[in-house]
Amino acid sequence: MAQKDAANGNGATTRPPPTPSPIRFSKFFQANMRILVTGGAGFIGSHLVDKLMENEKNEVIVADNFFTGSKDNLKKWIGHPRFELIRHDVTEPLLVEVDQIYHLACPASPIFYKHNPVKTIKTNVIGTLNMLGLAKRVGARILLTSTSEVYGDPLEHPQTEAYWGNVNPIGVRSCYDEGKRVAETLMFDYHRQHGIEIRIARIFNTYGPRMNIDDGRVVSNFIAQAIRGEALTVQKPGTQTRSFCYVADMVNGLMKLMNGDNTGPINIGNPG
Ligand SMILES: O=c1ccn([C@@H]2O[C@H](COP(=O)(O)OP(=O)(O)O[C@H]3OC[C@@H](O)[C@H](O)[C@H]3O)[C@@H](O)[C@H]2O)c(=O)[nH]1
């Protein structure tokens, strides 16, 4: 209720703060999990957000710098009361109160991560440090999307999680391969030293709707070339193999890993 401000004697009135809308209380009452998705505007990230948003008890915060991600991938959620989108680069600290962190932020297609390799390794190392710092501060569980590329040019086929890999530390892919390897190390060191709850997924070559047509990875390249009636570009040596995974299966795997008891690292791909 408005009342005269007697103390300053100037006749000004002070108002009590407005009563929050009952809708606001009901929103927080219902939500039992606030989840941060870094890189949530990207290809896999946006599908993960769609799945998380299906659960009415989840609130989802996306942090993305839109280097390879796009607001378009999230347009159906913009303005939704359980959703927030922040333009943010994970190489800078982020202060939010969350229960879980899916840390996906990093360009994943070789042509994009090799474009600015110093930035790629900063994203993997400083970005993961920042997210681990956040997880430690708020007590959140954190899942890192690592990569099959931690196996490098593997000398074992297929690669199990016990294989330590064969990675060139100075090659053109090292910014990503070694960046993700350091990110995995940081995850385990925070887990051992600070008791942070961690999960590590090693993602294999994933395809599906919302891949950029110019993503550069083999599945989207071949489809785009076929549509244009062009020859498919099989790169040398032509004998390389990959495990391909459909994006919906990848998202299911990531959520099962996050909500299960296994820290990983765990390969998510296709055994075939
Ligand atoms: O047009 C093309 C594109 C790619 N390729 C070949 O196809 C293979 C797959 O290459 P991609 O560019 O799809 O990507 P990669 O499998 O090397 O890495 C990808 O999958 C694993 C993820 O963890 C990585 O983040 C992602 O970049 C490579 O051997 C490449 O030389 C072609 O033959 N033609």
The ligand as an SDF file (V2000), in Angstrom:
LIG
                    3D

 34 36  0  0  0  0  0  0  0  0999 V2000
   33.0920  -34.6770  -48.6030 O   0  0  0  0  0  0  0  0  0  0  0  0
   33.7020  -35.4390  -47.8340 C   0  0  0  0  0  0  0  0  0  0  0  0
   33.8250  -35.1750  -46.4490 C   0  0  0  0  0  0  0  0  0  0  0  0
   34.5230  -36.0610  -45.6600 C   0  0  0  0  0  0  0  0  0  0  0  0
   35.0670  -37.2020  -46.2280 N   0  0  0  0  0  0  0  0  0  0  0  0
   35.7860  -38.1800  -45.3850 C   0  0  0  0  0  0  0  0  0  0  0  0
   34.8410  -38.7850  -44.5390 O   0  0  0  0  0  0  0  0  0  0  0  0
   35.4170  -39.0590  -43.2660 C   0  0  0  0  0  0  0  0  0  0  0  0
   34.5640  -38.4220  -42.2040 C   0  0  0  0  0  0  0  0  0  0  0  0
   34.8380  -37.0410  -42.1810 O   0  0  0  0  0  0  0  0  0  0  0  0
   33.8940  -35.9670  -41.4940 P   0  0  0  0  0  0  0  0  0  0  0  0
   34.2830  -34.6290  -42.0180 O   0  0  0  0  0  0  0  0  0  0  0  0
   32.4670  -36.3580  -41.6740 O   0  0  0  0  0  0  0  0  0  0  0  0
   34.2460  -35.9700  -39.9310 O   0  0  0  0  0  0  0  0  0  0  0  0
   35.0380  -36.9280  -38.9240 P   0  0  0  0  0  0  0  0  0  0  0  0
   34.3730  -38.2810  -38.8490 O   0  0  0  0  0  0  0  0  0  0  0  0
   36.4730  -36.9320  -39.2720 O   0  0  0  0  0  0  0  0  0  0  0  0
   34.8210  -36.1740  -37.5680 O   0  0  0  0  0  0  0  0  0  0  0  0
   33.5020  -35.9330  -37.1140 C   0  0  0  0  0  0  0  0  0  0  0  0
   32.9430  -37.0280  -36.4440 O   0  0  0  0  0  0  0  0  0  0  0  0
   33.3690  -37.2750  -35.1530 C   0  0  0  0  0  0  0  0  0  0  0  0
   33.1400  -36.0730  -34.3020 C   0  0  0  0  0  0  0  0  0  0  0  0
   33.5620  -36.2690  -32.9920 O   0  0  0  0  0  0  0  0  0  0  0  0
   33.8640  -34.9290  -34.8910 C   0  0  0  0  0  0  0  0  0  0  0  0
   33.6010  -33.7970  -34.1040 O   0  0  0  0  0  0  0  0  0  0  0  0
   33.4120  -34.6940  -36.2690 C   0  0  0  0  0  0  0  0  0  0  0  0
   34.0800  -33.6750  -36.8540 O   0  0  0  0  0  0  0  0  0  0  0  0
   36.8470  -38.5260  -43.3060 C   0  0  0  0  0  0  0  0  0  0  0  0
   37.7330  -39.5720  -43.5440 O   0  0  0  0  0  0  0  0  0  0  0  0
   36.8450  -37.5570  -44.4920 C   0  0  0  0  0  0  0  0  0  0  0  0
   38.1080  -37.5060  -45.1260 O   0  0  0  0  0  0  0  0  0  0  0  0
   34.9420  -37.4630  -47.5700 C   0  0  0  0  0  0  0  0  0  0  0  0
   35.4150  -38.4620  -48.0660 O   0  0  0  0  0  0  0  0  0  0  0  0
   34.2650  -36.5640  -48.3370 N   0  0  0  0  0  0  0  0  0  0  0  0
  1  2  2  0
  2  3  1  0
  2 34  1  0
  3  4  2  0
  4  5  1  0
  5  6  1  0
  5 32  1  0
  6  7  1  0
  6 30  1  0
  7  8  1  0
  8  9  1  0
  8 28  1  0
  9 10  1  0
 10 11  1  0
 11 12  2  0
 11 13  1  0
 11 14  1  0
 14 15  1  0
 15 16  2  0
 15 17  1  0
 15 18  1  0
 18 19  1  0
 19 20  1  0
 19 26  1  0
 20 21  1  0
 21 22  1  0
 22 23  1  0
 22 24  1  0
 24 25  1  0
 24 26  1  0
 26 27  1  0
 28 29  1  0
 28 30  1  0
 30 31  1  0
 32 33  2  0
 32 34  1  0
M  END
$$$$
